[in-house]
Every structure is written in C-alpha cells, then in structure tokens.
Amino acid sequence: MVTCMEKDQISLPIDEFPAKWYNIMPDLPEPLPPPKEPESGPSRMEFLAKTMLKESLSQEMSTQTWITIPEEIRELYIHMGRPRPLYRAKRLEKHLGLKKVKLYYKREDLSPTGSHKTNTAIAQAYYAKKEGKTTLSTETGAGQWGTALSYAARLLDLECVVFWVRSVHDWKIDRKTLMHLFGAKVYASPSKQTKCGKDVLANTPNNPGSLGIAISEGLEYAETHENTVYCLGSVLNHVMIQQSVIGLETIKQFDMIDEKPDLIVGCLGGGSNFGGIALPFIGEVLKGKRECEFLAAQSMAAPNLVKGEYKYDFGDVAEHTPLLKMFTLGHKVNMTPIKADGLRYHAAGPIISLLKKHDIVKAVAYPADEKSIFEAARLFLQSEGWLPAPESSYAIRAGIDEALKTEKAGKGKTICMNISGHGWLDLEAYREKLVIS
Ligand SMILES: Cc1ncc(COP(=O)(O)O)c(C=O)c1O
C-alpha cells in the first residue's frame, strides 16, 4: 500500500512562473530618498546615463508596481530551471530536535552558475542586446555575479569583462576557469586596466581589493570602451525588481501547502538575494495582507545594516556613482577579506536600508572568523545533503539560531531561509575553515 507522505520538495509548475516582476517602490512606507549629486565634481547622473543601460535606469526610477517580464526573458528563466523548488528541511529539523518550529529553504543554488545572480544577469544581458551594446563590464566579489553575467553574455552573444576583487580572485581558480569557459575576460581588481585601479595600486600595492574598488573599475571600463555597458549585480532598485521572481515563486509555493512563513531569512551584502525573496512578502505585509518578519544575516567584516549609519554615500570607492541614501560604513572603509566575500560591501541597497530604518527588516552580524558559519554549512550538508555557498551559510546560521531560540521558548514558528548559492566552487574555503585535509 502506498502511504500518503508529506513531500519535502514543493515544486511550482512551470505555467505558474510569474509573468511580472514586483516593484516595491510604490508600496514603501515613505518615498525612497532620490539619488543626489555630490557638491563638487562632474554630474554623476550623467555619468550613469552614459555607462548604464537605459532600461536599468528606467526601472530604477519606476513607480509601477508590476513590470511585465519580456517573453524572451521568461523563456531564459525557464531554460535555466525556474521555477526553483522550496524545500522543507525535515532532516535538519530532526537533527536540531525541533518539534514546534518548521524550517524551509528556497533553492537558488540550483542555478547553472551556482547562485541567484543569474536572475538579474539574464535580464541585463537581454536589455543590453536590445540597446545595441556588444560588451558588458562588471565587478564581482564572490565571483558568483561575474560568472552569472559571463553566462548571460554568452547566451546572448555578448562579450563580458569582469573586475574581480583580488583577495577572492586569487583563490577561486575553478570559478575563474568557469568564467573563462563562458568566454569572459577576467581581471583581478585593483587592476592595471583602469586609472582607478592604478591609483589604488600606487598607494597600496598589496591592496586585497573590495567591491567598492571593483565597481569603480567596471564603471570606468564602460565609460572608456565603445558599445560597452556597465551591469551591477546588487544594491540598486532594478536589481531588486529583477530578483523578485524568488519571492513571488515562494509566496505561491507556501500557498500550495497552505502554510505561511513567520520569518524570512537571507544573507546580505548589497541586498539582492535578501530583497529578492523578502520584498514580495514585505509588500503584502505593508498592505496588511500578511504578518511576517525579515532577518538579514551579515558578517562583522561588513556589518552595514548592523553598524552602519543611514546617510547619503557613494556606491564605489572612486566616487563615480551619485550619492545614495543607505546604511553605510563609508565608501572608503577598510574591510577584512572573508571567505564569504560576496557579503563584504560597505552599504546595503537603498530599499533595504529604508526598510531597516522602519524596523521592518532586522539584521544580525556574525564574527569575521566565520567558524560558526562553516559549522552551520557542515550541519546543513550533513543533514540535507546540499553544499551551500559560504554567503548562503549565513542565512542557514541565522535560521538555525532563530529556530533553536524559538523552540527553547516553547513556541512554534515557520522559518524560510534563502539558499542564495551552492558551494561547489568554494571547497578551498571549506578545507581551510573546517580543517579538512
Ligand atoms: C551566493 C551569494 N549569496 C549572496 C551574495 C551577496 O550579495 P547580495 O546581498 O546582493 O545577495 C553573493 C554575492 O556575491 C553571493 O555570491
């Protein structure tokens, strides 16, 4: 006899994949403070208009709640495996002795290049092609965004140039090979390809690099090369919009099992995977349609939400960008490299920052030695069987901590963690942090 068991994989049918992206801008509790020009120097808005996609800038300012996903992009999303499943972490729950608390996780790690970053890479590459560009330039920290954009560029027959934070570039050899296989040009940042990179190297020859420096290099490269456009993988509003497919799918998946999450947890660097899963839920909370809490997990190496100040700041070290109102540690701050280097950015995106100011988003930061993070990753691997990216392991750590705290208090809760990426190209970090020979 076949018994009816509760499935731990919740798969959304392809026909249910969203036709529109969600834009939280009109639903925010107060208007988002607009980008500002600094008091001196050339116009940063004009600079962005020259270096970025028209469509990205138009989505950046959009006050439309729903933005139709072009059919070609929907096809590419489905080609790369969307919708992605939601899992119930039954084995992890058992291991932790949870009786009242339920743990779920969304599988962005199942992407072809290993993370959620393909959701916006595909969209930006598509619009670049449409706007007649031939080359995409960008920065990358963990290497996940650089790989995602290299992949998207290849699918759309475009060139891709990646400036990769040196401290990560030097140890993630296999991820570099993957970018090369897609045909991208990859430079360790600070590099000698740009004036900004050369200036940094002149002052600090052994500079390990940062996302802020790599962004400056990507922008400068786009400005100085014909038909080249700069693509950003996090922070900005258009990236949050294009990542909303994560949360929109997750809402439908929870509806399918008649369950409502009480807490959504994601790791946070600039905010794109966190925003991607959380913003569609937050929109419903703001409209009074649901109750849910939101927790961003970050590193003490870059605790922008936890220790930053809410003020106008540049998005990059060379001050190419306009000033954006964000929780920031300061665009010139020195941050110690970590293994989850995708989280090492000085500021959280403007939308997430505004929601933090309103206490709708809460944040926690874990010690920069990352011991507890890699232990959580090992526990997840040994119970659920999937190897998370170091960045995603922050969400797992925070999810587990919240689960244990709630269970100890004798309460129930449904927690959903976003697994933003897999760790197959991060095994070097696992070897070092968990002392595996
Ligand atoms: C797997 C993964 N998760 C999370 C992040 C952090 O970025 P964001 O805050 O934009 O999601 C990165 C950044 O590189 C990443 O590679």
The ligand as a MOL file (V3000), in Angstrom:
LIG
                    3D

  0  0  0     0  0            999 V3000
M  V30 BEGIN CTAB
M  V30 COUNTS 16 16 0 0 0
M  V30 BEGIN ATOM
M  V30 1 C 25.9090 33.1640 -3.2530 0
M  V30 2 C 25.8190 34.6080 -2.8760 0
M  V30 3 N 24.9170 34.9840 -1.9570 0
M  V30 4 C 24.8010 36.2670 -1.5570 0
M  V30 5 C 25.6340 37.2400 -2.0650 0
M  V30 6 C 25.5120 38.6340 -1.5410 0
M  V30 7 O 25.0000 39.5330 -2.4510 0
M  V30 8 P 23.5620 40.0970 -2.3050 0
M  V30 9 O 23.4640 40.7480 -0.9770 0
M  V30 10 O 23.4260 41.0630 -3.4230 0
M  V30 11 O 22.6080 38.9520 -2.4450 0
M  V30 12 C 26.5890 36.9230 -3.0260 0
M  V30 13 C 27.4470 37.9500 -3.6050 0
M  V30 14 O 28.3340 37.7210 -4.3610 0
M  V30 15 C 26.6830 35.5590 -3.4310 0
M  V30 16 O 27.5910 35.1860 -4.3300 0
M  V30 END ATOM
M  V30 BEGIN BOND
M  V30 1 1 1 2
M  V30 2 1 2 3
M  V30 3 2 2 15
M  V30 4 2 3 4
M  V30 5 1 4 5
M  V30 6 1 5 6
M  V30 7 2 5 12
M  V30 8 1 6 7
M  V30 9 1 7 8
M  V30 10 2 8 9
M  V30 11 1 8 10
M  V30 12 1 8 11
M  V30 13 1 12 13
M  V30 14 1 12 15
M  V30 15 2 13 14
M  V30 16 1 15 16
M  V30 END BOND
M  V30 END CTAB
M  END
